[in-house]
Amino acid sequence: MSKTAEIVIGAAGGAVASELLKAVIKEAKKVLSFTSVLTTLASTMKEVHPIIEQIESRQDPEELKTLIDTIDKAGAVVLECSRVKRWDVISKSIYTRKIEKINRKFLSFCQIQVQLFLLRNQGLIEHTVEDLTNSVQALELLIAQAPPVFRRDLCSVRKLDLVPVGLDWPLMKLRKKLLYDSVDSLLVSAPPGCGKTTLVTQLCHDQEIKGKFTHVFFNVVSSTPNFRVIVQNLLQHNGYPPHTFDNDSQATFALEKLLQELIEDGPVLLVLDDVWSGAEFSLLKKFRIKLPGYKILVTSRFDLPRFGSSHRLEPLEGEHAKSLLIQWASRPYNASPA
């Protein structure tokens, strides 16, 4: 049985809401991991408490049913917050939003509904609070809600400025391999300049791939991979605040929690571009989390035999190579079309 439920059973007469509120305030002050937001919540609840006691003294406990539900939810969230580890950035962000939402509900009660309660109890209005509450629900929606800040520039797939040349057949083969249910990680390898990044970028914009994966993230790794920075970028890309990890274990935990949350909306494709030799264990192994609906696509100029399934991209044939050169090279001054 929860603390709030125990108080409801043990509270005397109509003083249920005020007793509940006192208990939640007391518990909120004990949770150190959420000091800032819970201090704000406790302060708001303290302001509400004397008004609730006045309403209860007028024998209107039924009028407080909605508020009691909010207090009960606050008690449950505070209890859950006490179990969150300091380094669990995903859970901390989720519960911070829940606390802020509950705080806004209390502010709404102070700003709108309390006035209605007091006016009615003074005999200045005849409508029930339930009737009036229905009238002001639209106003409650206008209470400020700070949206999460999404850094969509961090892990977005870049746009292709020109139509890729000679990649139609490789694209079809790569798409087919990636969509196999048995494949959860795939490597695209080729020497520098063969079009690995272009091919994978084109794949990410492919309609069939976009229809399959709800979330597609693109990260350039190169010769100096930093696992924690990539995870941090993924978090900020998805609206979580910046966070510095003390070690790779914390970053791994945060990555798994993020993926679990995203997969609830749909499958995830993570692209790691330009991974160098030796990164199979230092980097790639940490991203290979076994979750249904999660796949990794890697490009590298090296074979990386320990990574798993692979797709070898061959250099362009003569005509395609010539077309690509013409597409990218600027014509010398005064040169003839030929």
Buried (B, 14 or more C-beta within 10 A) or exposed (E): EEBBEEBBEEBEEBBBBBBBBBBBBEBBEEBEBBEEBBEBBBEBBEEBBEBBBBBBEBEBBEBBEBBBEBBBBBBBBBBBBBEBEEBBBBBBBBBBBBBBEBBBBBBBBBEBBBBBBBBBBEEEBEEBBEEBBEEBEEEBEEEEEEEEEEBEEBBEBEEEEEEBBBBEEBBEEBBEBBEEEEBBBBBBBBEEEBBBBBBBBBBBEBEEBBEBBBBBBBBBBEEEBEBBBBBBBBBBBBBBEEBEBEEBEBBBBBBBBBBBBBBEEEBBBBBBBBBBEEBBEEBBBBBEBEBEBBBBBBBBBBEBEEBBEBBEBEEBEEEBEEEBEEEEEEEEEEEEEE
